[in-house]
Amino acid sequence: MRVALIIFLLFPAICNAEVMDKMPSLLSISITMVVGVIASYLSARFNPTLLLIVLPMLGLLTLSGLFEVNDPYIAAAIAQEASSTYIFVSWFSPFLILIFAGLGLLIRSRHVKTNT
């Protein structure tokens, strides 16, 4: 244990944490996006009052990662470590959730008009 402490004190670059160690992975962002798209579409299509619960919850999940992506220093490190795809998916997921919620509302309104 003492040897490891001495090594880490002599070579601090060994225990340096990367930026992406603190960020959610691309897979978790993609899974959140897919679940969010399905949840927003189905709630808009079948019970639009559920959007009052679903959209704020999904907004908190997707927009929480955008604070780091907006920072000019952290975003450059993220783009260097992960790729620009990570930044694109982080920005695209809230918009895709809103687009599918609107699509569900549009299909619901057209279905109601044809059945009445």
Backbone as numpy.savetxt, mean C-alpha at the origin, in Angstrom:
# Nx Ny Nz CAx CAy CAz Cx Cy Cz
29.87 -13.26 23.01 29.05 -12.07 23.01 29.92 -10.82 23.01
30.99 -10.84 23.80 31.88 -9.68 23.85 32.60 -9.50 22.52
32.93 -10.61 21.90 33.63 -10.52 20.62 32.72 -9.89 19.57
31.44 -10.27 19.56 30.50 -9.69 18.60 30.32 -8.20 18.86
30.28 -7.80 20.13 30.15 -6.39 20.46 31.37 -5.61 20.00
32.54 -6.16 20.20 33.77 -5.49 19.76 33.80 -5.39 18.24
33.37 -6.44 17.55 33.36 -6.41 16.08 32.38 -5.36 15.58
31.19 -5.28 16.19 30.20 -4.29 15.76 30.64 -2.87 16.09
31.41 -2.69 17.16 31.93 -1.36 17.48 33.05 -0.96 16.53
33.84 -1.92 16.11 34.94 -1.62 15.20 34.47 -1.45 13.76
33.45 -2.20 13.39 32.92 -2.14 12.03 31.42 -1.83 12.07
31.05 -0.55 12.25 29.62 -0.23 12.39 28.82 -0.44 11.10
29.48 -0.56 9.98 28.75 -0.77 8.73 28.09 -2.15 8.68
28.57 -3.07 9.48 28.00 -4.42 9.50 26.57 -4.38 10.05
26.34 -3.57 11.08 25.02 -3.55 11.71 24.17 -2.37 11.22
24.51 -1.81 10.09 23.73 -0.71 9.52 22.45 -1.26 8.90
21.31 -0.70 9.28 20.03 -1.18 8.75 19.73 -0.50 7.42
19.17 -1.23 6.53 18.78 -0.70 5.23 17.42 -0.02 5.34
17.09 0.77 4.34 15.80 1.47 4.33 14.66 0.48 4.15
14.84 -0.49 3.29 13.76 -1.43 2.99 13.51 -2.42 4.13
14.40 -2.47 5.12 14.14 -3.31 6.28 12.98 -2.77 7.10
12.73 -1.48 6.99 11.68 -0.84 7.78 10.39 -0.62 6.99
10.40 -0.94 5.72 9.24 -0.71 4.85 8.55 -2.04 4.56
7.23 -1.99 4.27 6.56 -3.23 3.87 7.06 -3.70 2.51
7.03 -4.98 2.30 7.54 -5.53 1.05 6.57 -5.26 -0.10
7.07 -5.44 -1.31 6.23 -5.26 -2.49 5.10 -6.27 -2.52
5.36 -7.47 -2.03 4.32 -8.49 -1.97 3.19 -8.09 -1.02
3.54 -7.54 0.13 2.49 -7.14 1.08 1.69 -5.95 0.55
2.34 -5.04 -0.16 1.61 -3.92 -0.76 0.69 -4.43 -1.86
1.17 -5.40 -2.65 0.33 -5.95 -3.72 -0.85 -6.73 -3.16
-0.64 -7.49 -2.09 -1.74 -8.23 -1.47 -2.76 -7.26 -0.89
-2.29 -6.19 -0.25 -3.20 -5.18 0.28 -3.99 -4.53 -0.84
-3.34 -4.30 -1.99 -4.02 -3.70 -3.12 -5.10 -4.64 -3.66
-4.79 -5.91 -3.82 -5.77 -6.86 -4.37 -6.95 -7.03 -3.41
-6.67 -7.19 -2.12 -7.74 -7.32 -1.14 -8.57 -6.04 -1.08
-7.91 -4.89 -1.17 -8.62 -3.62 -1.16 -9.50 -3.42 -2.38
-9.00 -3.83 -3.54 -9.79 -3.71 -4.76 -11.03 -4.60 -4.68
-10.85 -5.83 -4.22 -11.99 -6.75 -4.11 -12.98 -6.24 -3.07
-12.49 -5.79 -1.92 -13.39 -5.32 -0.86 -14.13 -4.06 -1.28
-13.45 -3.13 -1.93 -14.12 -1.89 -2.33 -15.13 -2.14 -3.45
-14.79 -3.02 -4.39 -15.72 -3.31 -5.47 -16.97 -4.01 -4.95
-16.77 -5.05 -4.13 -17.93 -5.81 -3.63 -18.80 -4.98 -2.69
-18.18 -4.15 -1.87 -19.00 -3.33 -0.98 -19.73 -2.25 -1.76
-19.12 -1.70 -2.80 -19.82 -0.71 -3.62 -20.92 -1.36 -4.45
-20.69 -2.56 -4.89 -21.65 -3.24 -5.76 -22.88 -3.72 -5.00
-22.69 -4.28 -3.81 -23.81 -4.91 -3.12 -24.34 -4.11 -1.93
-23.49 -3.39 -1.22 -23.94 -2.60 -0.07 -23.07 -1.35 0.05
-23.45 -0.26 -0.62 -22.60 0.93 -0.65 -22.37 1.58 0.71
-23.22 1.30 1.69 -22.97 1.88 3.01 -21.73 1.29 3.67
-21.32 0.11 3.23 -20.08 -0.47 3.76 -18.84 0.31 3.31
-18.99 1.12 2.26 -17.86 1.93 1.82 -17.43 2.93 2.89
-18.35 3.30 3.77 -18.01 4.21 4.86 -17.05 3.56 5.85
-17.02 2.25 5.88 -16.09 1.52 6.74 -14.86 1.07 5.96
-15.09 0.58 4.76 -14.02 -0.05 3.98 -13.02 0.99 3.47
-13.48 2.08 2.89 -12.56 3.03 2.28 -11.65 3.74 3.28
-12.14 4.20 4.44 -11.18 4.79 5.39 -10.15 3.78 5.91
-10.59 2.54 6.12 -9.66 1.52 6.59 -8.59 1.24 5.53
-9.01 1.10 4.29 -8.04 0.87 3.22 -7.19 2.10 2.97
-7.77 3.27 3.15 -6.99 4.50 3.00 -5.87 4.58 4.01
-6.14 4.20 5.23 -5.09 4.20 6.25 -4.01 3.18 5.93
-4.42 2.03 5.43 -3.43 0.99 5.09 -2.54 1.40 3.92
-3.13 1.96 2.88 -2.34 2.26 1.69 -1.60 3.59 1.79
-2.22 4.56 2.43 -1.58 5.87 2.49 -0.51 5.96 3.57
-0.48 5.03 4.50 0.54 5.07 5.54 1.94 4.87 4.96
2.06 4.11 3.91 3.35 3.91 3.27 3.77 5.03 2.35
2.85 5.91 2.01 3.18 6.98 1.08 3.94 8.13 1.73
3.93 8.21 3.05 4.69 9.28 3.71 6.18 9.11 3.47
6.67 7.89 3.54 8.08 7.64 3.29 8.41 7.78 1.81
7.48 7.42 0.96 7.73 7.52 -0.49 7.78 8.98 -0.92
7.08 9.87 -0.21 7.10 11.29 -0.55 8.34 12.01 -0.08
9.02 11.49 0.91 10.23 12.13 1.42 11.33 12.04 0.37
11.97 13.17 0.01 12.95 13.11 -1.09 14.18 12.25 -0.77
14.61 12.21 0.48 15.79 11.42 0.82 15.46 9.93 0.93
14.36 9.64 1.57 13.98 8.24 1.73 13.52 7.64 0.41
12.82 8.43 -0.41 12.36 7.92 -1.71 13.53 7.57 -2.62
14.59 8.36 -2.56 15.76 8.04 -3.37 16.40 6.73 -2.92
16.45 6.52 -1.61 17.01 5.27 -1.09 16.11 4.09 -1.42
14.79 4.31 -1.37 13.86 3.23 -1.72 13.99 2.88 -3.19
14.08 3.89 -4.05 14.23 3.63 -5.48 15.54 2.91 -5.78
16.57 3.22 -5.01 17.85 2.56 -5.22 17.82 1.11 -4.74
17.19 0.88 -3.58 17.20 -0.47 -3.01 16.12 -1.37 -3.61
14.89 -0.87 -3.71 13.78 -1.72 -4.17 13.65 -1.64 -5.68
13.28 -0.53 -6.19 13.17 -0.19 -7.61 12.07 0.85 -7.73
11.93 1.38 -8.92 10.86 2.36 -9.13 9.50 1.66 -9.17
9.48 0.35 -9.37 8.22 -0.40 -9.34 7.58 -0.32 -7.97
8.38 -0.35 -6.92 7.86 -0.25 -5.56 7.15 1.09 -5.36
7.75 2.15 -5.83 7.15 3.48 -5.70 5.88 3.57 -6.54
5.91 3.01 -7.75 4.73 3.04 -8.61 3.56 2.28 -7.99
3.82 1.09 -7.47 2.75 0.30 -6.86 2.22 0.98 -5.60
3.11 1.62 -4.84 2.66 2.35 -3.65 1.72 3.49 -4.01
1.99 4.16 -5.11 1.11 5.26 -5.54 -0.14 4.76 -6.26
-0.01 3.66 -6.98 -1.11 3.18 -7.82 -2.20 2.48 -7.02
-1.85 1.86 -5.90 -2.84 1.07 -5.15 -4.00 1.90 -4.61
-3.82 3.10 -4.03 -5.02 3.85 -3.59 -5.91 4.26 -4.75
-5.31 4.61 -5.88 -6.11 5.01 -7.03 -6.89 3.83 -7.60
-6.27 2.67 -7.64 -6.96 1.48 -8.15 -8.12 1.08 -7.25
-7.95 1.23 -5.95 -9.04 0.93 -5.01 -10.21 1.88 -5.25
-9.93 3.16 -5.44 -11.00 4.13 -5.70 -11.66 3.89 -7.05
-10.88 3.51 -8.06 -11.44 3.24 -9.38 -12.41 2.06 -9.33
-12.03 1.00 -8.62 -12.92 -0.16 -8.54 -14.13 0.10 -7.66
-14.00 0.97 -6.66 -15.18 1.36 -5.88 -16.15 2.13 -6.77
-15.63 3.03 -7.60 -16.48 3.75 -8.54 -17.09 2.83 -9.58
-16.33 1.84 -10.04 -16.86 0.88 -11.00 -17.99 0.06 -10.38
-17.83 -0.33 -9.13 -18.90 -1.07 -8.45 -20.15 -0.23 -8.29
-19.99 1.05 -7.97 -21.15 1.95 -7.87 -21.82 2.15 -9.22
-21.01 2.25 -10.28 -21.56 2.42 -11.62 -22.36 1.19 -12.05
-21.83 0.03 -11.83 -22.54 -1.20 -12.19 -23.80 -1.35 -11.35
-23.74 -0.96 -10.08 -24.93 -1.03 -9.22 -26.01 -0.09 -9.72
-25.64 1.12 -10.11 -26.65 2.08 -10.59 -27.26 1.63 -11.90
-26.48 1.03 -12.78 -27.03 0.53 -14.04 -27.93 -0.68 -13.82
-27.56 -1.52 -12.86 -28.37 -2.71 -12.55 -29.70 -2.31 -11.92
-29.69 -1.28 -11.09 -30.93 -0.82 -10.46 -31.85 -0.22 -11.51
-31.29 0.50 -12.49 -32.12 1.13 -13.52 -32.77 0.08 -14.43
-32.07 -1.01 -14.71 -32.65 -2.02 -15.60 -33.68 -2.88 -14.89
-33.60 -3.01 -13.58 -34.54 -3.86 -12.85 -35.80 -3.12 -12.41
-35.83 -1.81 -12.50 -37.03 -1.09 -12.05 -37.91 -0.70 -13.20
